[in-house]
Every structure is written in structure tokens, then in C-alpha cells.
Amino acid sequence: MSDQNAGTRTTPHRRHIDFERLHNFRDLGGYRSADGRTVVWGALYRSDSLGKLAGAGGATGPGADWDRFLGLGMRTVIDLRYPWEIEAKGRVPEVERFTYANLSIEHRPYDQAAIDPGIDPWRYLADRFAEVAEDGADEIRRTIELIAAGPGPAVFHCTSGKDRTGLIAAFVLTLLGVSEEEILADFALTELATARLTADWHATNPGRVMRWPSYGRAPAQIMSLVLADLATGYGSPAEYLASRVGITPRTTARLRDRLLC
């Protein structure tokens, strides 16, 4: 799969934005809604940990990555990690510049590197996503409401920009009326970052052995299972967002007004 223009082959906009330290920073623009409108470019981004931006330039400051990030005009930052992850790995620099929220949507931590290599990896991860969808309903609602309310541009992120970030991206795109095919394609774009995410893990975990060979993977099959599970449990992912998460028609309308053109 190409690293740009997934589902948006006629636009010159670039989906992946290159950084030295960030490996999975993407623009969610360009996807087509069922009503014929298109998600605006440069309004909403997904990323791996923005804590990586801190000190990227060494003694002289954050450096080129930070300048590139600020050049996007970012105004809202939503950090989906646990507070203890932020304490250990840092958060976005100069947080006072932004409307910032830490909304930890996952409530049951697990160590992906230590997963039993003999289990079905995609079913295992889909089950962890199901836990997040149930446990984190309040934080998911608050995240979507903040994206809808602005100010923008906005970015949301977790550690790798894969699972928690992928779930929020899928929910936002669902509310915007984007097709399941494109939601799955967006999720799978993380596969392009797998090698660098794995290298980061090895660099920060010297002496540990990565047991699970699927670390950093994000095939479309995972999100397909997640959406199918929500359809089985609630009738559809959209109904889950309405009945379990509490997304109101007003929030959906605000989200669409802000992000569709």
C-alpha cells in the first residue's frame, strides 16, 4: 500500500508527514463521506507519541521536528495514553501552547511484546479493542467531543499511533460517514511504520526479548474484526457510538461541519 493518498488518489495532498522521530504521523483528510463531501485536509491528524518531540534538537531545543509540527498550526492535542506512560515518556513540549487533554481510553494495560506467540494475534488484539470500547466509553466520548468542538487543527495520539489511536480514528471516520473499506485502509497504513516502531522498542528496552513476532503490526483484519464485533453487539459501530458512548446528533453534526467540505 502506498504511503500517501490511500483512498484519495486524485489529490496532491500527502497523507504521511515526515518527521525524524515520529514514525506514524498522518493527516486524516481526503476520505470521502457517504454524503459526497470529503474530510478536510490539514484539520485532523493521528500520531505516535508526541513526547518524542521533546529535546529532538539536543541542547539547541526541539529542532526541525518541532518546527515542522508547529508549522501545521496545531491547536488541540489529545493524548490517549495512561498518565504513567506520560510520566515515563513525556508529553508534547510547551503544552501551554495547546488545548491539551489526557484521555486514557484504555483501562486494562497489557504488554504487547510479551504476548504468547502461539495465539491468534488478530483475534487477541480485537478482543483488547473490545475492552477499550467498553471500559473507555466516557473517555472516547470526551475525545470525540473535543475534536468536534475544536479549536483546530487537532491531533490525537497514543504510544505507537496504532491501537488506541486507530480506534479513535475509526470512530471519527465512522461518524463522518466514511466507508468501512477506507476506515480499514487507514488503519492498515500503520503497517508502513512497523519496522521503525519495532526498532524503537528494541532501543528503549535493552536486554529484553520481544516474544511476539507481530509487534507493531496493524493489518486491516484487526479493525474488520472490531467493527464486526460492534455490529454484533450493538447493531452497527454508529449505534455503539450513540447508545454506549453517548455521541449525540449535535456532536455528530458539529464534527461533520468542522471536518467535511
C-alpha positions in Angstrom: 0.0 0.0 0.0 1.3 3.4 -0.9 2.3 5.8 1.9 0.1 8.5 0.6 -3.3 9.2 -0.8 -4.9 6.0 0.4 -8.4 6.4 -0.9 -7.5 9.9 -2.3 -5.6 9.2 -5.5 -6.7 12.4 -7.3 -5.4 14.8 -4.6 -1.9 16.2 -4.4 -2.1 16.3 -0.6 0.3 13.9 1.3 -1.2 11.6 4.0 2.1 10.8 5.8 4.0 13.7 7.1 7.7 13.0 7.5 9.4 13.5 10.9 12.7 12.3 12.2 11.4 11.0 15.5 7.7 10.4 14.7 7.1 7.4 12.6 3.3 7.3 12.2 2.1 10.9 11.8 -0.8 11.1 9.3 -3.4 13.5 8.0 -6.9 12.2 8.1 -8.0 14.4 5.2 -9.2 13.3 1.8 -11.5 10.4 2.7 -15.0 10.6 1.1 -18.2 10.7 3.1 -21.3 8.9 2.1 -23.0 12.3 1.6 -20.5 13.2 -1.1 -18.4 15.5 1.0 -14.7 15.0 1.8 -12.7 15.1 5.0 -10.8 18.4 5.1 -7.0 18.2 4.8 -4.9 19.8 7.5 -7.7 19.7 10.1 -7.2 16.4 12.0 -4.1 14.3 12.5 -3.2 11.0 14.1 0.2 10.2 15.5 2.6 8.1 17.6 3.8 9.7 20.9 4.4 13.4 20.7 6.6 13.0 23.7 9.3 12.1 21.1 9.4 15.7 20.1 10.9 16.8 23.4 14.6 17.6 23.0 14.8 16.3 19.5 17.3 19.1 18.7 19.5 18.4 21.6 21.0 21.4 23.5 19.6 23.9 21.0 16.0 22.9 21.5 13.4 20.6 19.9 14.8 21.3 16.3 13.4 20.6 12.9 10.7 18.1 14.0 9.3 20.7 16.4 9.3 23.4 13.8 7.5 21.1 11.3 4.9 20.2 14.0 4.3 23.9 14.8 4.1 24.7 11.1 0.9 22.6 10.9 -0.8 25.2 13.1 -1.7 22.7 15.7 -4.1 24.0 18.4 -5.5 20.9 20.1 -3.6 17.9 21.4 -5.3 14.8 22.8 -3.0 12.3 24.5 -4.7 8.8 24.8 -2.0 7.3 26.9 -2.1 6.3 30.6 -0.8 9.0 32.9 2.1 6.7 33.9 3.1 6.5 30.3 3.3 10.2 30.1 5.3 10.4 33.3 7.8 7.9 31.9 8.0 9.1 28.2 6.9 12.8 28.3 4.2 14.7 26.6 4.1 17.3 23.8 6.6 20.1 24.5 5.4 23.5 25.6 2.0 22.1 26.4 0.7 25.5 27.3 0.6 26.4 23.6 -2.3 24.0 23.0 -5.7 23.0 24.2 -4.4 19.8 25.8 -6.3 16.8 27.2 -5.0 13.5 28.6 -7.9 11.0 28.0 -6.7 7.5 28.7 -9.2 5.3 26.8 -7.6 2.0 27.7 -8.1 0.8 31.3 -6.5 -2.6 31.3 -2.8 -2.4 30.4 -1.0 -5.3 28.7 2.5 -5.8 27.3 2.3 -6.5 23.5 6.0 -7.5 23.3 5.2 -10.3 25.8 2.1 -11.8 24.1 2.2 -15.5 23.6 3.4 -16.1 20.0 1.2 -19.1 19.7 -2.1 -17.3 20.0 -4.2 -15.8 17.1 -2.7 -12.3 17.2 -5.5 -10.5 15.3 -8.3 -12.0 17.4 -6.3 -11.3 20.5 -5.9 -7.6 19.6 -9.6 -7.3 18.5 -10.5 -8.6 22.0 -8.3 -5.9 23.6 -10.0 -3.3 21.4 -13.4 -4.6 22.6 -12.2 -4.0 26.2 -11.3 -0.4 25.3 -14.6 0.1 23.6 -16.4 -0.9 26.8 -14.1 0.4 29.6 -13.2 3.7 27.9 -16.6 4.8 26.7 -16.5 8.1 28.7 -13.0 9.0 27.5 -13.9 8.1 23.9 -16.9 10.4 24.1 -14.9 13.2 25.6 -12.2 12.8 22.9 -14.7 12.9 20.1 -16.5 15.9 21.6 -13.2 17.8 21.9 -12.3 17.0 18.3 -15.8 18.3 17.3 -15.5 21.4 19.4 -12.0 22.4 18.4 -10.0 24.5 18.3 -8.3 23.1 15.3 -6.2 21.8 13.7 -6.1 18.9 16.2 -4.0 15.7 16.7 -4.7 12.7 18.8 -2.1 10.1 19.7 -1.0 7.2 21.9 2.4 5.5 22.0 2.7 3.9 18.6 -0.3 5.6 17.0 -1.6 2.2 16.2 -4.3 0.7 18.5 -5.8 3.4 20.8 -5.2 6.0 18.1 -6.5 3.6 15.4 -9.7 3.0 17.3 -10.4 6.8 17.7 -9.7 7.3 14.0 -12.1 4.6 13.1 -14.8 6.1 15.3 -14.3 9.6 13.9 -14.4 8.4 10.3 -17.5 6.3 11.1 -19.3 9.4 12.4 -18.1 11.3 9.3 -19.8 8.7 7.0 -16.6 7.3 5.6 -16.9 3.8 4.2 -15.7 0.8 6.1 -13.3 0.0 3.2 -11.5 3.3 3.7 -11.6 3.0 7.5 -9.8 -0.4 7.2 -7.3 1.1 4.7 -6.5 4.0 7.0 -5.9 1.6 10.0 -3.6 -0.6 7.9 -1.3 2.3 6.9 0.4 1.8 10.3 2.0 -1.3 8.7 4.3 1.1 6.9 5.7 2.2 10.3 6.0 -1.3 11.8 9.8 -1.7 11.3 10.6 1.7 12.9 8.2 1.1 15.8 9.8 -2.2 16.4 13.3 -0.6 16.3 12.2 2.0 18.8 11.0 -0.8 21.2 14.4 -2.5 21.0 16.2 0.8 21.5 14.2 1.6 24.7 14.2 -2.0 26.1 17.8 -3.2 26.0 18.2 -6.7 27.4 14.5 -7.6 26.9 13.4 -10.3 24.4 10.4 -9.5 22.2 8.3 -12.7 22.3 5.5 -11.7 20.0 6.5 -11.6 16.3 3.5 -9.4 15.4 4.6 -6.4 17.4 3.8 -3.2 15.7 1.6 -4.8 13.1 -1.8 -3.4 12.1 -3.4 -5.4 9.3 -6.9 -4.4 8.2 -8.2 -7.7 9.6 -7.9 -6.4 13.2 -10.2 -3.4 12.6 -12.5 -5.6 10.5 -13.0 -7.9 13.5 -13.5 -4.9 15.8 -16.2 -3.3 13.6 -17.9 -6.7 13.1 -17.9 -7.2 16.9 -19.6 -3.8 17.4 -22.2 -4.6 14.8 -22.9 -7.9 16.5 -23.2 -6.3 19.9 -24.9 -3.0 19.1 -26.3 -3.3 15.5 -23.6 -1.2 14.0 -20.5 0.8 15.0 -22.5 4.0 14.7 -25.2 2.7 17.1 -22.4 1.7 19.5 -21.2 5.3 19.4 -24.7 6.6 20.0 -26.0 4.2 22.6 -22.9 3.1 24.6 -20.6 6.1 24.1 -23.3 8.8 24.2 -22.4 10.6 21.0 -25.4 12.9 20.3 -26.7 14.0 16.9 -25.5 17.5 17.9 -21.9 16.3 18.4 -22.0 14.4 15.1 -23.3 17.5 13.3 -20.6 19.6 14.8 -18.0 17.1 13.8 -19.2 17.0 10.2 -19.5 20.7 10.0 -15.9 21.1 11.2 -14.3 18.3 9.2 -16.2 17.9 6.0 -16.2 20.1 2.9 
